[in-house]
């Protein structure tokens, strides 16, 4: 019997299911070892400026507090920005925890208190006194649109290309189109905030090597970051992440608790755990706020003549994160004249980060909303309009789709939903005293192909271990 006959269409228990539902699955902050020290991060309470003075004496006077790390006493580490770039880093200068007295964003980590218990570390952290020299800050995208500029490019993040080049004469085609629709869309900041808080447990082995239990979606990325920043050999650093209690993209880049825990373990020569609080989960990557403008031009029978999709998005002052918001707008529908534009506004915030699904969840709903506006203006069924402009090939790359069953998907969805019975007039459909709306939208996502590797090891006892 083939594997598909064994499993497809049948309820199958997850391999890790029993461990998770019984509480036996161990997450990054649950690996306990003897003589473990605990670290608590102190966060900045201003958004931009400098630390004038940081007083750690009261915290250090408590019995059981081992150290308070700040920019004044942190160890000397790698000099160059490249050493701090991880596999998912955008162009720019990566954030370096405890690098200087400069405050780049609100909630920035400015100290680490290490003690013999978590409770003691948390209390001692409340005794760290900080005086600041605050500077005017800018965190509002809407009021800073005039500062928008082209994104910087770099060798990192080749899988996240900038918007495809446009085609044709979108502006002229829009002006000449008998039917035009222009829409504006505002998308606010979204934070991942998975159930499992970010935490790192660094176990220092007797031979000085490190076993790191990290909350991450990329153990190799965390290992690379640690070896580069702290000048360690890959053979001396092992990163383990057996379970991830939600990530949604927030775990793609090493977060600052990893840096803090490794630094403390190396300096104090002890095993150390650093856990972030729920409040501190709002001080790292997020889906950026965006402003979008879409202009569609069409003939009176609904044939698209022009698509223009422009977006302005926020990023930090030190890195250019570009979410692929407009990349699909020239692919989803057949149109010879397309203009796509993506600009960034640097603000005093932390660098944004991928959130499922990066860009598509922001840009495609805006495009589909504009298509619906066009259908209403034309007096045309939204499904009919999409079928009329159905794309048979990827015009952005000028190549055919390897496969595409969207037309049949439309047909089956409409049949099963009873779409033909829909009244297109807004506010016309009711169930009792409630208005009922029937709508549709199309989604699209990249199908990336990467090299695959498999390793099979047959041991002397006849055990076969396969890694894919």
C-alpha positions in Angstrom: 0.0 0.0 0.0 1.4 3.4 -0.9 1.9 6.1 1.6 -0.8 8.3 0.1 -3.4 5.5 0.7 -2.2 5.1 4.3 -2.5 8.8 5.2 -4.4 11.0 2.8 -7.9 11.8 4.0 -7.5 10.0 7.3 -7.0 11.5 10.8 -3.3 11.1 11.7 -1.8 12.0 15.1 1.1 14.4 15.0 4.4 12.9 16.1 4.8 15.7 18.7 1.1 15.8 19.6 1.3 13.7 22.8 4.2 15.7 24.1 2.5 19.0 23.5 -0.9 18.1 25.0 0.6 16.5 28.1 3.0 19.4 28.8 6.1 17.3 28.2 7.3 19.3 25.2 10.2 21.5 26.3 10.5 25.0 25.0 13.5 27.3 25.1 12.9 28.6 28.6 12.2 25.1 30.1 15.6 23.5 29.9 16.9 23.5 33.5 20.5 22.8 34.4 22.4 23.0 37.7 23.6 26.5 38.8 21.6 28.3 36.1 21.7 32.1 36.2 18.8 34.2 35.1 18.9 37.4 33.1 16.3 40.2 32.9 16.5 42.9 30.3 16.1 46.6 31.2 14.4 48.6 28.4 14.6 52.2 27.4 11.7 54.4 28.3 12.5 57.1 25.7 12.3 56.8 21.9 15.3 58.7 20.8 18.3 60.3 22.5 21.2 59.3 24.7 21.8 57.7 28.1 23.4 60.4 30.3 24.0 58.2 33.3 23.1 54.6 34.3 23.4 53.7 38.0 23.6 50.0 38.7 25.0 50.1 42.3 21.7 49.5 44.1 21.0 46.4 41.9 24.6 45.1 42.3 24.4 45.5 46.1 21.8 42.7 46.4 23.1 39.3 47.5 22.7 36.9 44.6 23.1 39.5 41.8 26.1 38.5 39.7 26.3 41.4 37.2 24.6 44.2 35.5 25.8 44.5 31.9 25.4 47.9 30.2 27.1 49.7 27.2 29.8 50.8 29.7 31.0 47.3 30.7 30.0 44.9 27.9 32.8 42.8 26.5 34.7 43.8 23.4 33.0 42.1 20.4 33.1 42.1 16.6 33.8 45.5 15.1 32.1 45.3 11.7 28.4 45.5 10.8 28.8 42.4 8.6 29.5 40.3 11.7 26.1 41.2 13.1 24.2 40.5 9.9 22.1 37.3 10.0 20.7 35.3 7.1 17.5 37.4 7.1 19.0 40.8 7.6 17.9 43.7 5.3 20.4 46.2 3.9 21.8 48.6 6.5 23.6 48.5 9.8 22.1 45.8 12.1 21.2 46.8 15.7 23.9 46.0 18.2 22.6 45.5 21.8 24.5 47.5 24.4 26.7 49.0 21.7 26.6 52.6 22.9 24.6 55.1 24.9 22.5 56.0 21.8 18.8 55.2 22.0 17.3 54.4 18.6 13.8 53.3 19.5 11.4 53.0 22.4 11.9 49.8 24.4 15.5 49.3 23.2 17.4 47.0 25.5 19.9 49.1 27.6 21.0 46.7 30.4 20.9 43.0 31.5 20.7 42.1 35.1 21.9 38.6 35.9 21.1 36.9 39.2 20.7 33.5 40.9 16.9 33.5 40.5 14.5 35.0 38.0 12.6 36.8 40.7 15.7 38.4 42.1 16.9 39.5 38.6 13.5 41.0 37.9 13.5 43.0 41.2 17.1 44.1 40.7 16.3 45.3 37.2 13.7 47.7 38.8 16.6 49.2 40.8 18.7 50.2 37.8 18.4 54.0 37.6 18.8 55.7 34.2 18.9 59.4 33.2 18.4 60.3 29.6 18.9 63.2 27.2 15.8 62.9 25.1 15.7 64.2 21.5 12.7 64.9 19.2 11.5 61.7 17.6 9.4 60.7 14.6 7.3 57.5 14.6 4.3 58.5 12.6 4.3 57.3 8.9 1.4 59.6 7.8 3.1 62.8 8.9 6.4 61.9 7.4 5.4 60.8 3.9 7.3 63.6 2.3 10.6 62.0 3.5 9.9 58.8 1.5 12.8 57.5 -0.6 13.9 54.5 -2.6 15.0 51.4 -0.6 18.6 50.6 -0.4 19.7 47.4 -2.0 22.2 44.8 -0.8 23.4 41.3 -1.3 21.4 40.0 1.8 17.8 38.9 1.3 18.0 37.9 -2.4 14.8 36.0 -1.9 13.0 39.2 -1.2 13.4 41.2 -4.4 12.3 44.8 -4.9 9.2 45.3 -7.0 9.4 44.1 -10.6 10.0 46.7 -13.2 6.8 48.1 -14.7 5.8 47.6 -18.3 4.1 49.7 -20.9 2.9 53.3 -20.2 0.7 52.9 -17.2 0.2 56.7 -16.6 -0.9 57.4 -20.2 -3.1 54.3 -20.3 -4.8 55.4 -17.1 -5.5 58.9 -18.5 -6.9 57.4 -21.7 -9.1 54.8 -20.0 -12.9 55.6 -20.1 -13.4 54.0 -16.7 -11.0 54.8 -13.8 -10.9 53.9 -10.1 -8.4 55.3 -7.5 -8.3 53.9 -4.0 -6.3 54.7 -0.9 -5.5 52.1 1.8 -4.0 52.6 5.3 -2.5 49.5 7.0 -1.4 49.9 10.7 1.4 48.2 12.5 0.9 44.5 13.4 3.0 42.6 16.0 3.5 38.8 15.9 3.3 38.2 19.7 3.2 34.3 19.6 2.1 32.4 22.7 5.7 31.5 23.6 7.7 34.5 24.7 11.2 34.9 23.3 13.8 33.2 25.5 17.2 31.7 25.3 18.9 29.2 27.6 22.6 28.9 27.1 24.1 25.8 28.7 27.9 26.1 29.2 29.4 22.7 29.0 32.5 21.6 31.1 34.7 22.0 28.0 33.5 25.6 27.4 31.3 24.7 24.5 27.8 26.1 24.3 24.5 24.3 23.9 21.9 27.0 23.2 18.1 26.4 23.5 16.7 29.3 21.5 13.1 30.3 20.6 13.8 30.6 16.8 12.5 29.6 13.4 16.0 29.1 12.1 18.5 27.4 14.4 21.3 27.6 11.8 20.7 31.4 11.6 21.1 31.8 15.4 24.2 29.7 15.3 25.7 31.8 12.5 24.9 35.0 14.4 26.5 33.7 17.7 29.7 32.5 16.0 30.2 35.8 14.1 29.4 38.2 16.9 31.4 36.4 19.6 34.2 35.0 17.5 33.4 31.3 18.2 33.9 28.2 16.2 30.8 26.5 14.7 32.0 23.3 16.5 31.7 25.1 19.8 28.1 26.3 19.4 25.1 24.1 19.1 21.7 25.6 18.7 18.6 23.5 19.5 15.0 24.5 19.0 12.9 21.3 19.3 9.5 23.1 19.6 8.4 26.7 18.7 5.4 28.0 20.4 4.3 30.2 17.5 6.5 32.4 15.4 4.7 33.7 12.3 8.0 35.2 11.1 9.1 36.8 14.3 11.7 34.0 14.8 13.4 34.4 11.5 16.0 36.8 12.8 17.9 36.3 16.0 16.3 38.5 18.7 18.3 40.4 21.3 17.7 38.0 24.2 20.0 35.5 22.3 22.9 38.1 22.3 22.3 38.9 26.0 22.3 35.3 27.2 25.4 34.3 25.2 27.3 37.4 26.3 26.5 36.7 30.0 27.3 33.0 29.8 30.7 33.7 28.2 31.6 36.5 30.6 30.4 34.8 33.8 31.3 31.3 32.7 28.0 30.0 33.8 24.8 28.7 32.2 22.3 31.6 31.7 18.7 32.0 30.7 17.2 35.3 29.4 13.5 35.6 28.9 11.6 38.6 27.5 8.3 39.8 29.0 5.1 40.2 27.1 5.6 43.9 27.1 9.1 43.5 25.6 7.6 41.4 22.8 6.5 44.7 21.4 10.1 45.9 21.1 11.2 43.7 18.3 10.2 43.1 14.6 6.7 43.8 13.4 4.7 44.1 10.1 5.3 47.7 9.0 2.6 50.3 8.7 1.9 51.2 5.0 0.0 53.7 2.9 -1.1 52.4 -0.5 -2.6 54.0 -3.5 -4.1 51.9 -6.4 -5.3 53.3 -9.7 -7.1 51.1 -12.2 -8.0 52.0 -15.8 -10.3 49.9 -17.9 -12.4 49.8 -21.0 -16.2 50.0 -20.7 -16.4 46.2 -21.1 -14.0 45.7 -18.2 -10.7 45.0 -20.0 -7.9 46.3 -17.8 -5.8 49.0 -19.5 -3.7 50.2 -16.6 -2.6 49.1 -13.1 -0.7 51.4 -10.8 0.1 50.4 -7.3 2.3 52.6 -5.1 3.2 52.0 -1.4 5.0 54.0 1.2 6.1 51.9 4.2 8.0 52.5 7.5 11.4 51.2 8.3 14.0 51.9 11.0 16.7 54.5 10.7 19.4 51.9 10.6 18.0 49.2 8.3 15.9 49.2 5.1 13.3 46.6 5.5 11.2 46.3 2.3 8.1 44.2 2.4 7.1 42.9 -1.0 3.7 44.7 -0.9 3.2 45.5 -4.6 5.0 42.6 -6.2 2.0 40.6 -7.2 -0.1 43.4 -8.6 1.5 43.0 -12.1 1.1 39.2 -12.0 -2.4 38.5 -10.9 -4.3 40.0 -13.9 -3.6 40.4 -17.6 -2.6 44.0 -18.2 -0.1 45.5 -20.6 0.5 48.7 -18.7 1.7 48.4 -15.1 3.5 50.7 -12.7 4.7 49.4 -9.3 6.4 51.6 -6.8 7.6 51.0 -3.2 9.2 53.7 -1.1 10.4 53.8 2.5 10.1 56.3 5.3 12.9 55.9 8.0 11.5 56.4 11.5 12.7 56.1 15.1 11.4 52.5 15.4 12.8 49.0 15.5 13.4 47.3 12.2 10.2 45.7 10.8 10.2 41.9 10.1 8.4 39.4 8.0 4.9 38.4 9.1 2.8 35.7 7.5 2.4 36.2 4.6 4.9 39.1 4.2 3.6 41.7 1.7 0.9 39.6 0.2 -1.4 39.9 3.2 -0.9 43.7 3.0 -0.9 44.4 -0.8 -3.3 41.8 -2.3 -6.3 42.8 -0.2 -5.8 46.4 -1.4 -5.6 45.3 -5.0 -8.7 43.1 -4.7 -10.6 45.9 -3.0 -9.8 48.1 -6.0 -10.9 45.4 -8.4 -14.3 45.2 -6.6 -14.6 49.0 -6.8 -14.0 48.8 -10.5 -16.6 46.0 -10.9 -19.2 48.1 -9.1 -18.4 51.2 -11.2 -18.7 49.1 -14.4 -21.9 47.4 -13.2 -20.1 44.1 -13.8 -20.1 40.9 -11.7 -16.8 40.8 -9.7 -16.2 37.2 -10.8 -16.8 38.0 -14.4 -14.4 41.0 -14.3 -11.6 38.7 -12.9 -12.3 36.0 -15.5 -12.2 38.6 -18.3 -8.7 39.7 -17.1 -7.5 36.2 -16.3 -3.7 35.9 -16.7 -2.4 32.9 -18.6 1.3 33.8 -18.0 3.4 35.7 -15.5 3.8 39.0 -17.4 6.3 40.3 -14.9 8.8 37.6 -15.8 7.4 36.8 -19.3 7.1 33.1 -18.6 4.1 30.7 -18.4 2.9 29.4 -15.1 4.1 25.9 -14.4 0.5 25.1 -13.5 -2.6 27.2 -12.8 -6.1 26.0 -11.8 -7.5 29.3 -10.6 -10.2 29.4 -13.3 -11.5 26.0 -12.2 -11.2 27.2 -8.5 -13.4 30.2 -9.4 -16.0 27.9 -11.0 -16.2 25.4 -8.2 -16.3 28.1 -5.5 -19.0 30.0 -7.3 -21.1 26.9 -7.8 -20.8 25.7 -4.2 -21.5 29.2 -2.8 -24.5 29.9 -5.0 -22.8 33.0 -6.4 -25.3 33.3 -9.2 -28.0 34.1 -6.7 -26.1 37.1 -5.4 -27.7 40.5 -5.5 -24.9 42.9 -6.5 -26.6 46.0 -5.0 -24.9 47.0 -1.6 -27.3 46.7 1.3 -29.8 44.6 -0.6 -29.3 41.2 1.1 -30.7 40.5 4.6 -31.2 37.7 7.0 -33.8 38.9 9.5 -32.6 42.3 10.6 -29.0 41.8 9.6 -27.4 42.9 6.4 -25.5 40.2 4.6 -22.6 40.8 2.2 -21.3 38.3 -0.3 -17.8 38.9 -1.6 -14.9 37.2 -3.2 -11.2 37.8 -3.5 -8.1 36.1 -5.0 -4.9 35.3 -3.2 -1.5 34.5 -4.7 1.9 33.5 -3.2 5.3 32.6 -4.5 6.3 29.0 -5.1 10.0 29.1 -4.4 12.3 26.2 -5.5 15.5 25.7 -3.5 18.1 22.9 -3.5 17.2 19.8 -1.4 19.5 17.5 0.4 19.1 14.2 2.2 21.6 12.3 4.4 21.1 8.6 5.3 23.4 6.9 7.9 23.4 3.2 8.5 25.0 2.3 11.9 26.7 -0.9 12.9 23.6 -2.0 14.9 21.5 -1.8 11.8 19.8 1.5 12.7 19.0 3.7 9.7 18.9 7.5 10.4 17.6 9.7 7.6 17.8 13.5 7.7 16.1 15.6 5.0 
